[in-house]
Amino acid sequence: MKPPVKKNTIPIDLKLHNDIRAVERARFAHQVAEKRRLIKQYKMERERQQKLEEQEEIKRLRKELIPKAQLMPYFDRPFVPRRSEKQPTVPREPRFCIPRHKTIKCCRMSCNDMSGPSQLQHLPSSVEKTEALYKNRVLQ
């Protein structure tokens, strides 16, 4: 006896992982390219807007810089200066001595170390210095 005749086997369509991955990767690459194109387009639009704003600003500044006539001041009330109510400042001589905390340790010589005001008398005041300079220039 013969075994029954079997039907011919139909091969199943194979779906490899590489093929599925390639399709997904192509879709992803297309999305990335679309995003980059949109970003580039957005940057170009923003630069164009900025250039337009700068041009408008330049036009506005040029209009403002056009010299225009000033209004004449009113002279119906003459200006009378008033005397100041503040007390005048009292001039004082400069202090030529260096404070103790600012002196160098090796040469601690300040006004306190000197014996009284007689030591300071040999130092000319600022008024005397300017007078001497003025006299020297006049004589030359």
DSSP file (Angstrom, degrees, kcal/mol; ACC not computed):
  #  RESIDUE AA STRUCTURE BP1 BP2  ACC     N-H-->O    O-->H-N    N-H-->O    O-->H-N    TCO  KAPPA ALPHA  PHI   PSI    X-CA   Y-CA   Z-CA
    1    1 A M              0   0    0      0, 0.0     0, 0.0     0, 0.0     0, 0.0   0.000 360.0 360.0 360.0 142.1    0.0    0.0    0.0
    2    2 A K        -     0   0    0      1,-0.1     3,-0.1     3,-0.0     0, 0.0  -0.699 360.0-113.0 -96.3 143.0    1.1    3.4   -0.9
    3    3 A P        -     0   0    0      0, 0.0     3,-0.1     0, 0.0    -1,-0.1  -0.388  46.6 -90.3 -69.2 154.4    1.1    6.3    1.5
    4    4 A P        -     0   0    0      0, 0.0     2,-0.3     0, 0.0     0, 0.0  -0.315  46.8-102.0 -66.0 149.8   -1.3    9.1    0.7
    5    5 A V        -     0   0    0     -3,-0.1     2,-0.2     1,-0.1    -3,-0.0  -0.547  36.6-140.0 -76.8 128.3    0.0   11.8   -1.5
    6    6 A K        -     0   0    0     -2,-0.3     2,-0.1     1,-0.1     3,-0.1  -0.552  19.0-107.8 -88.0 152.8    0.9   15.0    0.5
    7    7 A K        -     0   0    0     -2,-0.2     2,-0.2     1,-0.1    -1,-0.1  -0.448  43.2 -94.2 -74.7 153.9    0.2   18.4   -0.7
    8    8 A N        -     0   0    0     -2,-0.1     2,-0.3     1,-0.1    -1,-0.1  -0.465  44.0-115.8 -67.0 137.2    3.1   20.5   -1.9
    9    9 A T        -     0   0    0     -2,-0.2    -1,-0.1    -3,-0.1    -3,-0.0  -0.562  20.1-143.0 -78.5 136.6    4.5   22.7    0.9
   10   10 A I        -     0   0    0     -2,-0.3     2,-0.1    -3,-0.0    -1,-0.0  -0.877  22.4-121.4 -99.6 126.1    4.2   26.4    0.4
   11   11 A P        -     0   0    0      0, 0.0     2,-0.3     0, 0.0    -1,-0.0  -0.403  23.4-122.0 -70.4 141.9    7.2   28.4    1.8
   12   12 A I        -     0   0    0     -2,-0.1     2,-0.4     1,-0.1     0, 0.0  -0.617  29.8-107.3 -81.4 139.0    6.4   31.0    4.4
   13   13 A D        -     0   0    0     -2,-0.3     2,-0.3     1,-0.1    -1,-0.1  -0.532  38.2-133.6 -68.3 123.0    7.5   34.5    3.6
   14   14 A L        -     0   0    0     -2,-0.4     2,-0.6     1,-0.0    -1,-0.1  -0.598  16.3-163.5 -84.2 136.3   10.6   35.2    5.8
   15   15 A K        -     0   0    0     -2,-0.3     2,-0.2     4,-0.0    -1,-0.0  -0.911  13.6-159.4-118.5 102.6   10.8   38.5    7.7
   16   16 A L     >  -     0   0    0     -2,-0.6     4,-1.6     1,-0.1     3,-0.3  -0.503  23.6-126.6 -81.1 150.1   14.3   39.0    8.8
   17   17 A H  H  > S+     0   0    0      1,-0.2     4,-2.6     2,-0.2     5,-0.2   0.839 109.1  60.8 -63.1 -33.7   15.2   41.4   11.7
   18   18 A N  H  > S+     0   0    0      1,-0.2     4,-2.3     2,-0.2    -1,-0.2   0.902 103.8  49.3 -61.1 -41.1   17.7   43.2    9.4
   19   19 A D  H  > S+     0   0    0     -3,-0.3     4,-1.8     2,-0.2    -1,-0.2   0.919 112.4  46.9 -66.2 -42.6   14.9   44.1    7.0
   20   20 A I  H  X S+     0   0    0     -4,-1.6     4,-2.2     1,-0.2    -2,-0.2   0.913 113.2  49.6 -63.9 -42.9   12.6   45.4    9.8
   21   21 A R  H  X S+     0   0    0     -4,-2.6     4,-2.6     1,-0.2    -1,-0.2   0.881 108.0  53.6 -64.9 -38.8   15.5   47.4   11.3
   22   22 A A  H  X S+     0   0    0     -4,-2.3     4,-2.2     2,-0.2    -1,-0.2   0.895 109.0  48.5 -64.3 -40.6   16.4   49.0    7.9
   23   23 A V  H  X S+     0   0    0     -4,-1.8     4,-2.2     2,-0.2    -2,-0.2   0.930 113.4  46.8 -65.5 -45.0   12.9   50.2    7.4
   24   24 A E  H  X S+     0   0    0     -4,-2.2     4,-2.5     1,-0.2    -2,-0.2   0.898 112.3  50.6 -63.0 -40.4   12.7   51.7   10.9
   25   25 A R  H  X S+     0   0    0     -4,-2.6     4,-2.7     2,-0.2    -1,-0.2   0.891 109.4  50.4 -66.5 -38.8   16.2   53.3   10.5
   26   26 A A  H  X S+     0   0    0     -4,-2.2     4,-2.1     2,-0.2    -1,-0.2   0.914 111.0  49.1 -64.5 -42.5   15.1   54.8    7.1
   27   27 A R  H  X S+     0   0    0     -4,-2.2     4,-1.9     2,-0.2    -2,-0.2   0.917 112.9  47.7 -61.5 -43.8   12.0   56.3    8.8
   28   28 A F  H  X S+     0   0    0     -4,-2.5     4,-2.5     2,-0.2    -2,-0.2   0.913 110.1  51.7 -64.2 -43.6   14.1   57.7   11.7
   29   29 A A  H  X S+     0   0    0     -4,-2.7     4,-2.3     1,-0.2    -1,-0.2   0.884 109.0  51.6 -61.6 -38.3   16.6   59.2    9.3
   30   30 A H  H  X S+     0   0    0     -4,-2.1     4,-2.2     2,-0.2    -1,-0.2   0.905 109.5  49.3 -64.8 -41.5   13.8   60.9    7.4
   31   31 A Q  H  X S+     0   0    0     -4,-1.9     4,-2.4     2,-0.2    -2,-0.2   0.912 111.4  49.3 -63.0 -43.1   12.4   62.4   10.6
   32   32 A V  H  X S+     0   0    0     -4,-2.5     4,-2.5     1,-0.2    -2,-0.2   0.916 111.1  49.4 -63.3 -43.2   15.8   63.7   11.6
   33   33 A A  H  X S+     0   0    0     -4,-2.3     4,-2.2     1,-0.2    -1,-0.2   0.899 110.8  50.4 -63.0 -40.0   16.3   65.3    8.2
   34   34 A E  H  X S+     0   0    0     -4,-2.2     4,-2.2     2,-0.2    -1,-0.2   0.903 110.5  49.6 -64.1 -41.5   12.9   66.9    8.4
   35   35 A K  H  X S+     0   0    0     -4,-2.4     4,-2.6     2,-0.2    -2,-0.2   0.932 110.9  49.1 -62.6 -46.4   13.7   68.3   11.9
   36   36 A R  H  X S+     0   0    0     -4,-2.5     4,-2.6     1,-0.2    -2,-0.2   0.891 110.5  51.2 -61.0 -39.9   17.0   69.7   10.7
   37   37 A R  H  X S+     0   0    0     -4,-2.2     4,-2.4     2,-0.2    -1,-0.2   0.911 111.3  47.7 -64.0 -41.9   15.3   71.3    7.7
   38   38 A L  H  X S+     0   0    0     -4,-2.2     4,-2.5     2,-0.2    -2,-0.2   0.901 112.2  49.3 -65.3 -40.8   12.7   72.9   10.0
   39   39 A I  H  X S+     0   0    0     -4,-2.6     4,-2.5     2,-0.2    -2,-0.2   0.921 112.3  48.2 -64.6 -43.5   15.4   74.2   12.4
   40   40 A K  H  X S+     0   0    0     -4,-2.6     4,-2.3     1,-0.2    -2,-0.2   0.906 112.4  48.8 -62.9 -41.8   17.3   75.7    9.5
   41   41 A Q  H  X S+     0   0    0     -4,-2.4     4,-2.2     2,-0.2    -1,-0.2   0.899 110.8  50.6 -64.6 -40.4   14.2   77.3    8.1
   42   42 A Y  H  X S+     0   0    0     -4,-2.5     4,-2.5     2,-0.2    -2,-0.2   0.913 110.6  49.4 -63.5 -43.3   13.4   78.7   11.6
   43   43 A K  H  X S+     0   0    0     -4,-2.5     4,-2.6     2,-0.2    -2,-0.2   0.916 110.8  49.4 -62.8 -43.7   16.9   80.2   11.9
   44   44 A M  H  X S+     0   0    0     -4,-2.3     4,-2.3     1,-0.2    -1,-0.2   0.903 111.9  48.7 -63.0 -40.5   16.8   81.8    8.5
   45   45 A E  H  X S+     0   0    0     -4,-2.2     4,-2.4     2,-0.2    -1,-0.2   0.910 111.6  49.4 -64.7 -41.9   13.4   83.3    9.3
   46   46 A R  H  X S+     0   0    0     -4,-2.5     4,-2.4     2,-0.2    -2,-0.2   0.906 111.1  49.2 -65.0 -41.6   14.6   84.6   12.6
   47   47 A E  H  X S+     0   0    0     -4,-2.6     4,-2.4     2,-0.2    -1,-0.2   0.899 110.8  50.8 -63.0 -40.5   17.7   86.1   11.0
   48   48 A R  H  X S+     0   0    0     -4,-2.3     4,-2.2     2,-0.2    -2,-0.2   0.921 110.9  48.1 -63.0 -43.9   15.5   87.8    8.4
   49   49 A Q  H  X S+     0   0    0     -4,-2.4     4,-2.4     1,-0.2    -2,-0.2   0.907 111.2  51.0 -61.8 -42.0   13.3   89.2   11.1
   50   50 A Q  H  X S+     0   0    0     -4,-2.4     4,-2.5     1,-0.2    -2,-0.2   0.900 109.1  50.4 -64.4 -40.8   16.3   90.5   13.0
   51   51 A K  H  X S+     0   0    0     -4,-2.4     4,-2.4     2,-0.2    -1,-0.2   0.912 110.6  49.7 -62.9 -41.8   17.7   92.2    9.8
   52   52 A L  H  X S+     0   0    0     -4,-2.2     4,-2.3     2,-0.2    -2,-0.2   0.912 110.9  49.4 -62.6 -42.0   14.3   93.9    9.3
   53   53 A E  H  X S+     0   0    0     -4,-2.4     4,-2.4     2,-0.2    -2,-0.2   0.910 110.8  50.1 -63.6 -42.0   14.2   95.1   12.9
   54   54 A E  H  X S+     0   0    0     -4,-2.5     4,-2.5     2,-0.2    -2,-0.2   0.908 110.4  49.9 -63.5 -41.5   17.8   96.5   12.6
   55   55 A Q  H  X S+     0   0    0     -4,-2.4     4,-2.4     2,-0.2    -1,-0.2   0.910 111.2  48.8 -63.6 -41.5   16.9   98.3    9.4
   56   56 A E  H  X S+     0   0    0     -4,-2.3     4,-2.5     2,-0.2    -2,-0.2   0.902 111.1  50.9 -63.1 -40.4   13.8   99.8   11.0
   57   57 A E  H  X S+     0   0    0     -4,-2.4     4,-2.6     2,-0.2    -2,-0.2   0.905 109.9  49.6 -63.9 -41.5   15.9  100.8   14.0
   58   58 A I  H  X S+     0   0    0     -4,-2.5     4,-2.4     2,-0.2    -2,-0.2   0.918 111.0  49.5 -64.1 -43.1   18.5  102.5   11.7
   59   59 A K  H  X S+     0   0    0     -4,-2.4     4,-1.9     2,-0.2    -2,-0.2   0.918 112.1  48.4 -60.5 -43.2   15.7  104.4    9.9
   60   60 A R  H  X S+     0   0    0     -4,-2.5     4,-2.0     1,-0.2    -2,-0.2   0.911 112.0  48.6 -65.0 -42.9   14.2  105.5   13.2
   61   61 A L  H  X S+     0   0    0     -4,-2.6     4,-2.0     1,-0.2    -1,-0.2   0.890 109.1  53.0 -65.3 -38.9   17.6  106.7   14.5
   62   62 A R  H  < S+     0   0    0     -4,-2.4     4,-0.4     1,-0.2    -1,-0.2   0.888 108.8  50.1 -64.2 -37.3   18.4  108.6   11.3
   63   63 A K  H >< S+     0   0    0     -4,-1.9     3,-0.9     1,-0.2    -1,-0.2   0.910 111.5  48.3 -65.3 -40.7   15.1  110.4   11.6
   64   64 A E  H 3< S+     0   0    0     -4,-2.0    -2,-0.2     1,-0.2    -1,-0.2   0.819 105.4  59.0 -69.1 -30.7   15.8  111.3   15.2
   65   65 A L  T 3< S+     0   0    0     -4,-2.0    -1,-0.2    -5,-0.1    -2,-0.2   0.523  74.5 112.8 -81.2  -4.0   19.3  112.6   14.4
   66   66 A I  S <  S-     0   0    0     -3,-0.9     2,-0.1    -4,-0.4    -3,-0.0  -0.549  78.8-114.1 -67.4 124.7   18.1  115.2   11.9
   67   67 A P        -     0   0    0      0, 0.0     2,-0.3     0, 0.0    -1,-0.1  -0.396  38.2-171.1 -65.6 132.5   18.9  118.5   13.6
   68   68 A K        -     0   0    0     -2,-0.1     2,-0.1    -3,-0.0     0, 0.0  -0.901  29.1 -96.0-123.1 153.2   15.8  120.5   14.5
   69   69 A A        -     0   0    0     -2,-0.3     2,-0.3     1,-0.1    -1,-0.0  -0.412  36.0-132.3 -69.7 139.6   15.4  124.0   15.7
   70   70 A Q        -     0   0    0     -2,-0.1     2,-0.1     1,-0.1    -1,-0.1  -0.643  27.3-103.4 -88.1 149.3   15.2  124.5   19.5
   71   71 A L        -     0   0    0     -2,-0.3    -1,-0.1     1,-0.1     0, 0.0  -0.435  39.3-106.0 -69.2 145.7   12.5  126.8   20.9
   72   72 A M        -     0   0    0     -2,-0.1    -1,-0.1     1,-0.1     2,-0.1  -0.527  36.9-117.5 -70.9 136.1   13.6  130.2   22.1
   73   73 A P        -     0   0    0      0, 0.0     2,-0.5     0, 0.0    -1,-0.1  -0.400  29.3-106.4 -71.9 154.2   13.8  130.5   25.8
   74   74 A Y        -     0   0    0      1,-0.1     3,-0.3    -2,-0.1     0, 0.0  -0.692  31.0-176.3 -82.4 127.7   11.6  133.0   27.5
   75   75 A F        +     0   0    0     -2,-0.5    -1,-0.1     1,-0.2     4,-0.0   0.070  53.5 107.9-109.5  22.1   13.4  136.1   28.8
   76   76 A D  S    S+     0   0    0      1,-0.2    -1,-0.2     2,-0.0    -2,-0.0   0.799  82.1  45.5 -71.6 -25.7   10.4  137.7   30.4
   77   77 A R  S    S-     0   0    0     -3,-0.3    -1,-0.2     3,-0.0     3,-0.0  -0.937  88.4-141.9-116.6 108.7   11.9  136.9   33.9
   78   78 A P        -     0   0    0      0, 0.0     2,-0.5     0, 0.0    -3,-0.0  -0.352  24.0-108.0 -69.3 150.2   15.6  137.7   34.1
   79   79 A F        -     0   0    0     -2,-0.0    -4,-0.0    -4,-0.0     0, 0.0  -0.656  34.2-174.1 -81.4 124.7   17.8  135.3   36.1
   80   80 A V        -     0   0    0     -2,-0.5     2,-0.1    -3,-0.0    -1,-0.0  -0.963  21.5-134.2-119.5 113.2   18.9  136.7   39.4
   81   81 A P        -     0   0    0      0, 0.0     2,-0.3     0, 0.0    -2,-0.0  -0.413  18.3-141.0 -68.6 140.1   21.4  134.5   41.2
   82   82 A R        -     0   0    0     -2,-0.1     2,-0.2     1,-0.1     3,-0.1  -0.699  21.9-103.3 -98.5 153.4   20.7  134.0   44.9
   83   83 A R        -     0   0    0     -2,-0.3     2,-0.1     1,-0.1    -1,-0.1  -0.526  43.2-107.3 -73.7 140.1   23.3  133.8   47.6
   84   84 A S        -     0   0    0     -2,-0.2    -1,-0.1     1,-0.1     0, 0.0  -0.369  15.3-149.2 -69.3 145.7   24.0  130.3   48.8
   85   85 A E        +     0   0    0      2,-0.1    -1,-0.1    -2,-0.1     2,-0.1   0.555  68.7  99.2 -91.1  -9.4   22.8  129.4   52.2
   86   86 A K  S    S-     0   0    0      1,-0.1    -2,-0.1     3,-0.0     3,-0.1  -0.454  81.3-109.4 -78.4 151.4   25.6  127.0   52.8
   87   87 A Q        -     0   0    0     -2,-0.1    -1,-0.1     1,-0.1     3,-0.1  -0.546  39.3-105.5 -75.2 142.7   28.6  128.0   54.9
   88   88 A P        -     0   0    0      0, 0.0     2,-0.1     0, 0.0    -1,-0.1  -0.359  41.3-100.1 -67.6 152.3   31.8  128.4   52.9
   89   89 A T        -     0   0    0      1,-0.1    -3,-0.0    -3,-0.1     0, 0.0  -0.429  29.2-127.5 -73.8 147.7   34.4  125.7   53.3
   90   90 A V        -     0   0    0     -2,-0.1     2,-0.1    -3,-0.1    -1,-0.1  -0.858  23.3-134.3 -97.2 117.7   37.3  126.2   55.6
   91   91 A P        -     0   0    0      0, 0.0     2,-0.3     0, 0.0    -1,-0.0  -0.410  26.7-175.5 -71.0 146.8   40.7  125.6   53.9
   92   92 A R        -     0   0    0     -2,-0.1    -2,-0.0     0, 0.0     0, 0.0  -0.983  28.8-100.0-142.2 155.0   43.2  123.6   55.8
   93   93 A E        -     0   0    0     -2,-0.3     2,-0.1     1,-0.1    32,-0.0  -0.383  43.6-105.7 -71.6 147.1   46.7  122.5   55.2
   94   94 A P        -     0   0    0      0, 0.0     2,-0.7     0, 0.0    -1,-0.1  -0.429  29.8-117.5 -72.4 149.8   47.4  119.0   53.9
   95   95 A R        -     0   0    0      1,-0.1     0, 0.0    -2,-0.1     0, 0.0  -0.792  27.7-176.2 -90.1 117.3   48.8  116.4   56.3
   96   96 A F        +     0   0    0     -2,-0.7     2,-0.2     2,-0.1    -1,-0.1   0.556  53.8  97.0 -90.3  -8.0   52.2  115.3   55.1
   97   97 A C  S    S-     0   0    0     13,-0.0    13,-0.1     1,-0.0    -2,-0.1  -0.564  73.1-128.6 -83.1 148.8   52.7  112.7   57.8
   98   98 A I        -     0   0    0     11,-0.3    13,-0.3    -2,-0.2     5,-0.1  -0.789  29.3-107.0 -95.1 134.2   51.9  109.1   57.0
   99   99 A P    >>  -     0   0    0      0, 0.0     3,-1.6     0, 0.0     4,-0.5  -0.250  29.8-115.4 -58.9 151.0   49.6  107.3   59.4
  100  100 A R  G >4 S+     0   0    0      1,-0.3     3,-0.9     2,-0.2    -2,-0.0   0.833 113.3  55.6 -60.6 -35.5   51.4  104.7   61.6
  101  101 A H  G 34 S+     0   0    0      1,-0.2    -1,-0.3     3,-0.0    -3,-0.0   0.647 107.7  50.8 -75.7 -11.6   49.6  101.7   60.1
  102  102 A K  G <4 S+     0   0    0     -3,-1.6    -1,-0.2     2,-0.1    -2,-0.2   0.466  90.3  98.6-101.4  -2.8   50.6  102.7   56.6
  103  103 A T  S << S-     0   0    0     -3,-0.9     2,-0.2    -4,-0.5     5,-0.1  -0.446  79.8-106.7 -84.2 158.3   54.4  103.1   57.3
  104  104 A I    >   -     0   0    0      3,-0.4     3,-0.7    -2,-0.1    -1,-0.1  -0.586  26.9-123.5 -80.8 146.5   57.0  100.5   56.5
  105  105 A K  G >  S+     0   0    0      1,-0.2     3,-0.6    -2,-0.2    -1,-0.1   0.864 107.3  55.7 -61.0 -38.0   58.4   98.7   59.6
  106  106 A C  G 3  S+     0   0    0      1,-0.3     2,-0.3     2,-0.0    -1,-0.2   0.799 115.9  36.0 -70.5 -26.3   62.0   99.6   58.9
  107  107 A C  G <   +     0   0    0     -3,-0.7     2,-1.5     2,-0.0    -3,-0.4  -0.613  68.8 168.4-127.4  74.9   61.3  103.4   58.8
  108  108 A R    <   +     0   0    0     -3,-0.6     2,-0.5    -2,-0.3    -3,-0.1  -0.659  22.5 139.9 -86.5  85.1   58.6  104.2   61.3
  109  109 A M        +     0   0    0     -2,-1.5   -11,-0.3    -9,-0.0     2,-0.2  -0.939  18.1 152.3-130.9 111.3   58.8  107.9   61.4
  110  110 A S    >>  -     0   0    0     -2,-0.5     4,-1.1   -13,-0.1     3,-0.7  -0.619  62.1 -82.3-125.6-175.1   55.5  109.8   61.6
  111  111 A C  T 34 S+     0   0    0    -13,-0.3     5,-0.3     1,-0.2     3,-0.1   0.810 125.9  59.1 -61.6 -30.0   54.3  113.1   62.8
  112  112 A N  T 34 S+     0   0    0      1,-0.2    -1,-0.2     3,-0.1     4,-0.2   0.838 102.3  52.7 -69.8 -32.1   54.1  111.7   66.4
  113  113 A D  T <4 S+     0   0    0     -3,-0.7    -1,-0.2     2,-0.1    -2,-0.2   0.776  93.5  87.2 -74.7 -26.3   57.9  110.8   66.4
  114  114 A M  S  < S-     0   0    0     -4,-1.1     2,-1.7    -3,-0.1     4,-0.0  -0.385  92.4-108.9 -73.9 153.2   58.9  114.3   65.4
  115  115 A S        -     0   0    0     -2,-0.1     3,-0.4     2,-0.1     4,-0.3  -0.584  69.3 -61.1 -88.4  82.1   59.4  116.8   68.1
  116  116 A G  S >  S-     0   0    0     -2,-1.7     3,-0.9    -5,-0.3     4,-0.4  -0.080  80.7 -49.2  79.9-175.1   56.4  119.2   67.8
  117  117 A P  T 3> S+     0   0    0      0, 0.0     4,-0.9     0, 0.0     3,-0.5   0.622 117.5  80.5 -74.7 -13.0   55.3  121.4   65.0
  118  118 A S  T 34 S+     0   0    0     -3,-0.4     4,-0.5     1,-0.2     3,-0.4   0.842  89.9  55.3 -63.4 -30.7   58.8  123.0   64.6
  119  119 A Q  T X4 S+     0   0    0     -3,-0.9     3,-0.6    -4,-0.3    -1,-0.2   0.842 106.9  50.2 -68.0 -32.5   59.8  120.0   62.5
  120  120 A L  G >4 S+     0   0    0     -3,-0.5     3,-1.2    -4,-0.4    -1,-0.2   0.632  91.9  77.7 -81.1 -13.7   56.8  120.5   60.1
  121  121 A Q  G 3< S+     0   0    0     -4,-0.9    -1,-0.2    -3,-0.4    -2,-0.2   0.794  84.4  61.7 -69.5 -26.2   57.6  124.2   59.6
  122  122 A H  G <  S+     0   0    0     -3,-0.6    -1,-0.3    -4,-0.5    -2,-0.1   0.673  86.0  89.4 -74.3 -13.6   60.4  123.5   57.1
  123  123 A L  S <  S-     0   0    0     -3,-1.2     2,-0.1    -4,-0.2   -27,-0.0  -0.731  82.5-128.6 -82.4 124.0   57.9  121.7   54.8
  124  124 A P        -     0   0    0      0, 0.0    -2,-0.1     0, 0.0     2,-0.0  -0.446  20.6-120.1 -73.6 145.3   56.4  124.3   52.4
  125  125 A S     >  -     0   0    0     -2,-0.1     4,-2.1    -4,-0.1     5,-0.1  -0.297  27.8-104.7 -76.8 168.8   52.6  124.4   52.1
  126  126 A S  H  > S+     0   0    0      1,-0.2     4,-2.2     2,-0.2     5,-0.2   0.847 122.0  53.6 -65.1 -33.2   50.9  123.8   48.8
  127  127 A V  H  > S+     0   0    0      2,-0.2     4,-2.3     1,-0.2    -1,-0.2   0.919 108.5  49.1 -66.4 -43.1   50.2  127.5   48.4
  128  128 A E  H  > S+     0   0    0      1,-0.2     4,-2.2     2,-0.2    -2,-0.2   0.878 110.0  52.3 -64.1 -36.7   53.9  128.3   48.9
  129  129 A K  H  X S+     0   0    0     -4,-2.1     4,-2.4     2,-0.2    -2,-0.2   0.939 110.8  46.0 -64.2 -47.1   54.8  125.7   46.3
  130  130 A T  H  X S+     0   0    0     -4,-2.2     4,-2.3     1,-0.2    -2,-0.2   0.884 112.0  51.8 -65.6 -37.1   52.5  127.1   43.7
  131  131 A E  H  X S+     0   0    0     -4,-2.3     4,-2.4     2,-0.2    -1,-0.2   0.912 110.1  49.1 -63.6 -41.8   53.7  130.6   44.3
  132  132 A A  H  X S+     0   0    0     -4,-2.2     4,-2.2     2,-0.2    -2,-0.2   0.912 111.6  48.6 -64.6 -42.6   57.3  129.5   43.9
  133  133 A L  H  X S+     0   0    0     -4,-2.4     4,-2.0     2,-0.2    -1,-0.2   0.906 111.4  50.5 -63.0 -41.0   56.5  127.7   40.7
  134  134 A Y  H  X S+     0   0    0     -4,-2.3     4,-2.3     1,-0.2    -2,-0.2   0.911 110.2  49.4 -63.7 -43.2   54.6  130.8   39.4
  135  135 A K  H  X S+     0   0    0     -4,-2.4     4,-2.2     1,-0.2    -1,-0.2   0.902 109.5  52.2 -63.5 -40.4   57.5  133.1   40.2
  136  136 A N  H  X S+     0   0    0     -4,-2.2     4,-1.2     1,-0.2    -1,-0.2   0.892 111.6  46.3 -62.7 -39.8   60.0  130.7   38.5
  137  137 A R  H  < S+     0   0    0     -4,-2.0    -1,-0.2     2,-0.2    -2,-0.2   0.879 111.5  51.3 -71.4 -37.7   57.9  130.7   35.3
  138  138 A V  H  < S+     0   0    0     -4,-2.3    -2,-0.2     1,-0.2    -1,-0.2   0.894 109.5  50.9 -66.3 -38.6   57.5  134.5   35.4
  139  139 A L  H  <        0   0    0     -4,-2.2    -1,-0.2     1,-0.2    -2,-0.2   0.786 360.0 360.0 -70.2 -27.3   61.2  135.1   35.7
  140  140 A Q     <        0   0    0     -4,-1.2    -1,-0.2    -5,-0.2    -2,-0.2   0.468 360.0 360.0 -76.7 360.0   62.0  132.8   32.8
